[in-house]
């Protein structure tokens, strides 16, 4: 593998073909563009500069026994630690400190996962992007607002009445007598059932895909961009996920631990970490499962919809992870390789009549991307 092949993947800057769309994105999105630039200079560039100091150690780690041990143990150890930490956090009930810890957890996760990605990357091309980290930071902050907005709508419209109606049934349905660990995993599994069908609909219903495409516009997977979602999708998720909580009514402590577990699993779902997951990939929606899900070819990408667990995909026939294969590190939207990558562009794209408006005249189709069976250009490997 040559030195050039190991360089970070850069976001393309091909301008959109629609003059109107381009003007809206550039001038209408000026406040967002300024935020992106500020985020790049203040946060992203210093962070990347610091992480590059780990590259030398990363190359020395290749092929060592330590790396192989970490590849097999990192996920189960992280899962156990997160479960233990969650119960410790919930031991005193739901307090201001515990809620503050949950709010800060995504940042804590980034501090821990980003160096591991640099030391043990699945793809060195995914180590850095163009403006994507700045965009993801802004969408993370705005996502918190839209999540709260969605919950407010629920309260105003029907959720309080729904909870009141379901109150007599919820307490009888939730198995509070089970051990805490069993309750946590049961809650995540039930929630994931609803998430599976919503996620699948987002891919199979053209109107919903317009909004979900923002998530699939990413050209690399790393710890932060799992939260890249259009605000409309965020609000829809709030409505959809309220149903199991309103009906089952698990305790706040179980919900808190479940959130801890979801954050842990999510780190290994989008994380650019080369792990040997083996049977874990047949339980959780992590690693190669989700890399295939982001594949440009819809024949492959329309699979592995599970949020935390992969069992619903196995049950309903949408699981994809062939033996003796690894996914390519070429991901994105195959029919729109020049989908907008700015915050403003991502926000307006679903409302444009032509979903290919941001693509060049010689737009690449899904048949032009490498097949799923083509090996990834990853650490220590070169295509022949």
Residue pairs with C-beta under 8 A, 6 or more apart in sequence:
1 377
1 380
1 381
1 382
5 124
5 125
5 377
5 382
6 124
6 125
7 124
7 125
8 124
8 125
8 126
8 127
8 128
8 129
9 123
9 125
9 126
9 127
9 128
9 129
9 219
9 220
10 128
10 129
10 130
11 129
11 130
11 131
11 132
11 219
11 341
12 130
12 219
12 337
12 338
12 341
13 130
14 338
14 360
15 22
16 22
16 25
16 338
16 340
16 345
16 357
16 358
16 359
17 357
17 358
17 359
17 360
17 361
18 352
18 354
18 357
18 358
21 348
21 352
21 357
21 358
24 344
24 348
25 340
25 342
25 344
25 345
25 348
26 33
26 344
28 344
28 348
29 342
29 343
29 344
29 345
29 347
29 348
32 138
32 342
32 343
32 344
32 347
33 342
33 343
33 344
35 134
35 138
35 343
36 131
36 134
36 135
36 138
36 342
36 343
37 134
39 133
39 134
39 137
39 138
40 131
40 133
40 134
43 133
43 134
43 137
44 133
44 134
44 137
47 114
47 133
48 128
51 114
51 115
51 118
51 127
52 118
54 115
54 118
54 119
55 118
57 119
58 118
58 119
58 120
58 121
58 379
61 67
61 119
61 120
62 379
62 380
63 380
67 120
68 276
70 120
71 120
71 274
71 275
71 276
72 275
72 276
72 278
74 116
74 273
74 275
75 268
75 275
75 277
75 280
75 286
76 280
78 264
78 267
78 268
79 261
79 264
79 265
82 260
82 261
82 263
82 264
83 181
83 184
83 257
83 260
83 261
85 260
86 184
86 256
86 257
86 258
86 259
86 260
86 261
87 180
87 257
89 98
89 101
89 102
89 256
89 257
89 260
90 98
90 252
90 253
90 254
90 256
90 257
92 98
93 252
93 253
94 252
94 253
94 256
98 256
102 256
102 259
102 260
105 259
105 260
105 263
106 140
106 227
106 263
109 223
109 263
109 264
109 267
110 223
110 224
113 223
113 267
113 271
113 273
114 222
114 223
116 271
116 273
117 127
117 222
117 223
117 271
117 272
117 273
118 127
120 273
120 274
120 275
120 379
121 127
121 272
121 273
121 274
121 378
121 379
122 221
122 272
122 273
122 274
122 291
122 329
122 376
122 378
122 379
123 220
123 272
123 329
123 376
123 377
123 378
123 379
124 377
124 378
124 379
125 220
125 329
125 377
126 220
126 221
126 222
126 272
126 329
127 222
127 272
129 219
129 220
129 222
130 341
131 341
131 342
132 218
132 219
132 220
132 225
132 341
133 224
135 228
135 341
135 342
135 343
135 346
136 224
136 225
136 227
136 228
137 224
138 343
139 227
139 228
139 229
139 343
139 346
140 224
140 227
142 231
143 227
143 229
143 231
143 234
146 231
146 234
146 235
147 234
147 238
149 235
150 234
150 235
150 236
150 237
150 238
150 239
151 159
151 238
153 235
153 238
153 239
154 238
154 239
154 242
159 242
159 246
162 242
162 246
163 170
163 246
163 249
166 246
166 247
166 249
167 249
169 247
170 246
170 247
170 248
170 249
171 249
173 247
173 248
173 249
174 183
174 248
174 249
174 250
175 182
175 183
175 186
176 183
176 250
176 251
178 186
180 253
180 254
180 257
183 250
183 254
184 254
184 257
184 258
184 261
185 261
187 248
187 250
187 254
187 255
187 258
188 258
188 261
188 262
188 308
188 309
189 308
189 309
189 311
190 244
190 248
191 241
191 244
191 245
191 258
191 307
192 306
192 307
192 308
192 309
192 312
193 244
193 312
194 240
194 241
194 243
194 244
195 237
195 240
195 241
195 305
195 306
195 307
196 305
196 306
196 307
196 312
196 313
196 316
198 236
198 237
198 240
199 212
199 305
199 306
199 307
200 305
200 318
201 208
202 208
202 209
202 211
202 212
202 233
203 209
203 212
203 301
203 302
203 305
204 302
208 236
210 349
210 350
210 351
210 355
211 230
211 232
211 233
211 236
211 350
212 229
212 230
212 233
213 333
213 336
213 339
213 349
213 350
213 355
214 228
214 229
214 230
214 233
214 346
214 349
214 350
215 228
215 229
215 230
215 233
216 294
216 301
216 332
216 333
217 228
217 332
217 333
217 336
217 339
217 340
217 341
217 346
218 225
218 228
218 294
218 331
218 332
219 331
219 332
220 272
220 329
220 331
221 270
221 271
221 272
221 290
221 291
221 294
221 331
222 270
222 271
222 272
223 267
223 270
223 271
223 272
224 270
225 270
226 266
226 269
226 270
228 346
229 237
230 346
230 347
230 350
231 347
232 350
245 255
250 258
261 308
262 307
262 308
265 284
265 285
265 286
265 308
266 308
268 275
268 284
268 286
268 287
269 284
269 285
269 286
269 287
269 289
269 290
270 290
274 378
274 379
275 287
277 286
277 287
277 288
280 286
280 287
281 287
281 288
281 289
281 310
281 321
282 310
282 314
282 321
283 309
283 310
283 311
284 306
284 308
284 309
284 310
285 304
285 306
285 307
285 308
285 309
285 310
285 313
288 321
288 326
288 327
289 304
289 306
289 310
289 319
289 320
289 321
290 304
291 327
291 329
291 331
292 300
292 301
292 303
292 304
292 320
292 321
292 327
292 372
293 301
293 303
293 304
293 305
294 301
294 331
294 332
295 301
295 327
295 328
295 331
295 369
295 372
296 330
296 331
296 332
296 333
296 334
296 337
296 366
296 369
297 334
297 366
297 367
297 369
297 371
297 372
298 334
298 366
299 366
300 320
300 372
301 334
302 318
303 313
303 318
303 319
303 320
304 310
304 313
304 318
304 319
304 320
304 321
305 312
305 313
305 318
306 312
306 313
310 319
313 319
313 320
320 372
322 372
322 373
325 372
325 373
325 375
326 375
326 376
326 378
327 372
327 376
328 369
328 370
328 371
328 372
328 374
328 375
328 376
329 376
329 377
329 378
330 369
330 370
332 339
333 339
334 364
334 365
334 366
334 368
334 369
335 356
335 359
335 363
335 365
335 366
336 355
336 356
336 358
336 359
336 363
337 359
337 363
337 364
338 358
338 359
338 360
338 363
339 345
339 349
339 358
339 359
340 346
340 348
340 349
340 358
345 358
349 355
349 357
349 358
356 363
374 383
375 381
375 383
377 383
